[in-house]
Structures are given as structure tokens and as C-alpha cells.
Amino acid sequence: MSFIQHYSISIHFAQALINATNKAGLDKHQLLHEAGINEGLLNNPHFRITPEQYSTLMQIAWRESDDDFLGMGTQRCRHGIFSLMAKEAVRCKDLESVYHHLCRFYNLVNESIRLTLNIEGDDVALSMSLSDPKLDPDLLLREFLMLLWHRFPSWLVGQRIPLKEVRFTHKPPAHIAEYQLMFPCPTHFEQSTNTFVFSKEWLKLPVVQTRQTLKHHLRRAPLDWFTRQAFFPVYTRRVLDYLEQTDDLATSMEAIAQALHLSERTLRRKLISEGSNFQKIKDIVRRDKAIHYLSQPSIPIAQVSSLLGFSEPTAFTRAFKQWTGESPTSYRLAAKQ
């Protein structure tokens, strides 16, 4: 079972999307029903959904509104405009030409945003400003577009572009913990522009995707943009890798340290220096695998508990309520409804 495939998404993003579609006059009951999301849990800040659910919700919203910006821009961005941009981008020779095309295209077709590519010294900065930020009160548009401007070009060149930093004009949001999943670098708030920075050397990477692979990618969009692997510091990532691949989630920190050819004390010190700890990492893996298993009614809750390495179902229930604010039973029932 892969953490890469099954990490979960905060309900905050579904709530923000529904807020946007409400303003656009769409039926939120229909949207949530088609996406398989329980409306009664939208206001539970601990609740999490699968990338598939959120992707489906966004696909339906795009289809029903015919607006990729979902009313959060000063001008409607007709659904299909991104595909037009992408069909030209896949014909570019390298990453630099992709970003120049991306900026030129959106600056021509929509006045809601303004994109700028600056190359200074060894760094490249892709910046985006919104014509009217007040139309994006939940930050959904700027977060999604900044994510897209990084992940789609990364897909085109077949490698994740390592970001040095990302800057946002807004204040640190309540869902700031989600930024580690979205942006693989230090994040700064209350800046003059929405910008991410990466090394100039990446601009020469060739485009490796084709028109045929693009067709498949667009059919799945935006799912692949939401299921990319989270980036973590070195030792946090190594522990995560171990836990993702093992069938024994009851394993100890000592066992993992030995597998990594470290002493337990050294591994603990490395994790602390990265702002992490063993239990926090294990909880991330257990929580997201639990959400994946509970979305499959054929797997009994007692078996889910065992798969996650809990000694008894009651211990799993206590942990799951701490992670999500819901019991496994009520979570499964809500997902089913």
C-alpha cells in the first residue's frame, strides 16, 4: 500500500471549493453527492477525504460552471482553456520554453491573473498576481494555481522541480499544516507577490511527455496534481519510506534506526533537527492508510486496526478519533452515505 497514492486531503479544501461554487449558483448537494462526500462533515476541521473524492468534486465543479477559476477570478476562464495551453506546452523543447509559453498564454487569454517569469543570477522566480484577491477569500485559487504551475511543468519534464522557497501575499492560514504536502520547500507569508523560486539549471531540462501521454494526463486531471508525493527532509523521508513499505506498522524506532544503519539516539536527534518525531511520522502513515482502508467497506474495522499495527481495535478507535474527530465506524458510515 502506497502513501504516495493514498495520502489524504483536509476537508478545508472541499469546504473552500463549495463556498466558491455557492457563489457561482451551483447545487452543492449535487456536487457533494456525486463526489461521495458527506455534507454533514464539511464543518469538521479534522475530517479528511481522499484525493479521488476531491478531484471528482473539482471536475464536477469545472463542468457545471464552465469556469476553471470557479468565479474566483475577475473574468471567467472557460473550462478547456488549460487543455489548449497544455497541448502547445507539450510541444515545447525544454522547461524554459514551457514557462515562457505558460506565462504568455494566460496573460493573453485571461485578465484575472498576471504571470511573470524572472531569471536573476542562478535563480528563477515564477510570480503570479490576482487582479482582485478579494474574490478568493479562502485562498483556494492562488493555492491551486501555484500548485499547478509547479506540478504540471514537472510532469512535462518527467522530474519534480526542486523548489527553493515559495512566497504568498496572504497571512499564514489555519490550514498551514497542509502546505508541507503542497509545496516542497520553506514557505513565507505576507510577501509582495505569490512566487516560487527554483534553480536556473532546471530550465534546460527537455520536455519528455508526448501528445499521447498528455491525453491520458488530462483525462485524469486534476487527480495527478493532488496525489504527488509529499516532500520531507532527509531523515523524515527515510522513516516515511520505511513505514510505507513495511507490512508491520507496529515496528519500533529502534528497528528502523538499525535498518538505516543509525543508532536510535542519532535517528531521534536527526528527526528533532528536522522538526519532526517518530510518532508524528507513524501517525501520518497510519491516518492516511486508515482513511484509505475505511473507504473500502469489504475490510472489517478490526482488520484495519490489525493492518495498521494496533494491538486492539479500541486503541485504533481512540487514535482515529484523535486524528479526525470521528470514530472509524462513523467515518465509514459517513463515507458510505
N, C-alpha and C positions, 0 to 999 in steps of 0.2 A: 504494500500500500504506500502510495507516494504522497508526502507532504506537499510536494510541488503541485500535484494535481488537486489536492483536497483541502488546501488551507481555506479558511472561512473569511467572510466579509462582514463587517459591522453593519447592523441594521440601520445605522445612521445614514448610509448612502442610499438605501431604499427609501427611507423617510424623505431625504432631500429630493430624490427623483420624483416621488409622489407629490411633494409640495410644488415642484415645477410643473408637473402635468395638471395639477388642480388649476393653476393659473391659466393653463392652456385650454381648460374646459374639458379635459378628458375624464372618463369614468374610472376613478381609482379602484372601485370594486372589481371591475372587469380586468384591469391591469394586474392587480394582485392575484386574482383568481387564476388567470392564465399563467402567471409566473409561479404559482404554487406557494405563495407567501401568505401567512395568516395575518389578516389585517389587525386583529386584536393585539398582536405583539409588536406593532410598529413603534409604540411608545416605550418599549422595554429597552433601555440603552445597553443592556448586557446581551441581548439576543443577537445571534449571528446567523447568516444564511450562506448557502453555497455559491460559488462563482457562477454555476449554471443558472441558479434562480435569478441572480442579479443581472446576468447577461440577457436572459429571456425578458426580464422586466424592461430593460433598456431597449431591446429590439422592438418590443410591442409599442413602447412609447414613441420611438422613432417612426414606426409605421403609421400609428394613429395620428400623430401630429404633423408628419411630413416636415419635421424640423430637427436636424441633428443637434441644434442648440437648445431645443425644448423650451423656447420662449425666454431663455436667459440672455439672449443677445438683442441688440437694438434692431437687428434685421434677421428674418428667418433664413436659416441655412438648409435649403431643401435636402431631404434625405436622398442620397445618391451622389451628392457633391464630393464627399470624401472618396467614393469609388472612382470618380473621374480623376481626381488628383492622384490616387494610388496607381491607376493604370498608366499614367505618364511617369510616375516616380520609379516604377519597376523597370523602366527603360533607361534610367539614368546610369551612368558608368560607375559612380562612386558616391560615398556618403556626402561629400561636399556638394555635389550637384543635386542630391536628394534634398538637402536642407535649403539650398537656394530655390529649387523648384517649389518646395512646400511653402516657403515664405511668399514668393511671388504669386503663387496661385491663390492663397487665401486673402492676401492683400488686395487682389483684383476682384474676387467674387463676393466678399462679404466685409462690410464696414464695422461689424460688431467687435472684431479683434484686429490687432496690428502686430505682425510678427517681424522680428529683426534678428539677423544673424551678424554677430560681430566677432572678428578674429583679431585678437590682440596678443602679440608675443606667442607663447606656447599654448594659449587657451582659446577656446571657442565658447561664446555665450549665445544661447538661443533665448530671446526675450519675447514676452507676449504681454500686451496691454489690452484691457477691455474698454470699449467705448463708454459703457455705463456699468460700472461694477455693482451698482445698487440692484440691478436686475438679477444678480447672482448672490442673494443673501446667505445661502447655505454653502457657498464656495464650490458647489458641485461642478460648474462649468470650467472654472480655472483649474481645479484639481484634475478633472478628467482630461482636458486638453493638454495640460503639461505632461501628464502620464502618456498620452497618445503620441505627442511629439518626440518622446524618448523611445517608446516601445515599438512603434511601427518602423521607424528607421533602423532600429536594432534588428528587427526581423528581416528587413531588406538585405542587410549585410551579413546576416547569419551569426551575429555576436552581440551580446549585451554591451552597450556602450558604457564604460565605467564613468559615472558622474563624480565630479569633484565636490560639487555643492549645488543646492537648489535654494532659490530665494522666492519669497512670496510677499505681496504687499499687505496681506491681512495679518491680524494678530494670531497667536497660537490658538487653534481651535480646541474644543472639548475632545474631539476625536484624534488628537495629535499622535496617539499611540499607533494609529493606522499608517502614519507616514513612513514608518520603517518598512512596511510591506510595499508601499507605493514607490518610494524614492530611495535608492541605494547610496545615500551619502548624507553628510551633515545638512540640516535644513535650517534656514534663517527666516525669521518673520519680520513684518513691518519694514520691508525694504522698498526701494523706489520702483522696482519692476518685478514681474514674475519671470524668473530666469533660471535656467540650469547651465552649468559650466562643465566642459569636458576637455580633454587634451586634444590639441590640434592634430596630432599624429593620426587620430582615428578618421580624419576626413578623407584619407586616401584609400580606405577600405573599399573594395569593389562590391557592387550590388550582385548578390548571388541568387536571388529569387528570380522566378520566371513568370510570364503571364499565366501559365497554367497553375503554378503554386499559389499565385495571387487569388485566383478564382476560389480555391478552397479556403484560403485565409479570410476572404471577405464573407464567404458563406457562414463562417464561424464567428465573425466579429459581433460583439466585442469580447467574446469569451477568452480568446488567447491573450488579450491585453490585461485581463484580470487574473489570469492563472500563472503568470510568470513567477518564477521562484523569488522569494524574498531574499534580500541581500543582508548579510550579517557580518560582523567582524570575524576574524580568522578562527579563533578557538570556539566561539559561539557556533559558527557554521560547522565546525568539525563535530561538535557534540550533536548538533541537529542532524547532520548526515548519518551519524551512528544510530541515533534513535529512529530515524526514518526507515533505515534499512533492517533493523533488528526485529525479530518476532517476539522479543522479550522486553516489553516496556517496563517490567519491574526491575530491570537491571540497575546496578548501583553506579555511583560516580567513580568508585574505585575501579570497577571493571572497565569503564570507558577510558579512564586515565591509562590503565595498562594497555588497552588496545591502541591508544595514541602514543604509547611509549613515553609517558609522563608519570610523575608521582601525583597522587591525589592532591597533595598540597599545592604543587605547581599549577595543576589544572584549575584549582579553585582560585588561585591568585590571578591567573590569566583571565578567567571569566569576570572576576571583580574589576579588573582593569578595563574591561570592555563594557562595564556597566550591566553585567548580567550575572546569573547564578544558575546552578544546575536545576533546581526545582522549577524555576521560571521557564527554562527551556523545555523541560519534560512536560510541563503543563500546556505549553503551546502545541506540542505534538499531540498529546492526549486529547486536548479540547477539540482540535480540528479533525482528528480521526474519529472522535466520538460523534461529532456532527455528521460526518460522512456515513458512519455506520447506522446512526439513528434515522437517517433518511431512507434506509432500506428496511422495510417492515419485516422482511424474512429473517432478520437476525435478531434473536431474543435479547432483551436488555442484559440478562445475566451473562450471555455470551459476549456482548460488547464490553462489559466490565472485565471479563477474563482476558479478552484480546488486548485491553489497554493496561493489563498488569495489576489490576486491583485485586486485593485478597478476597473481597466480598462485595456484592452489589450495593450494600448500604454505603460503603466507603466511596464507591463510584458516584452514587446519587448525591452525597454531600459535596464532592468535588465539582460535579457538573453544575449544581445549583450555585456554587461559588463563582464558577466561570461565566455562567449565562443568566443567572437569576431564575432559571426554570429547572424542574426536575426532569430526568430523562423521559419519564412517562408523559408528562405534559408537553414536552418539546416534540416528541414523536407524534402525539395526538394533534398538536397544532400544525405540524408539517403536513400530516395526513389530511386534515380539514382544509 
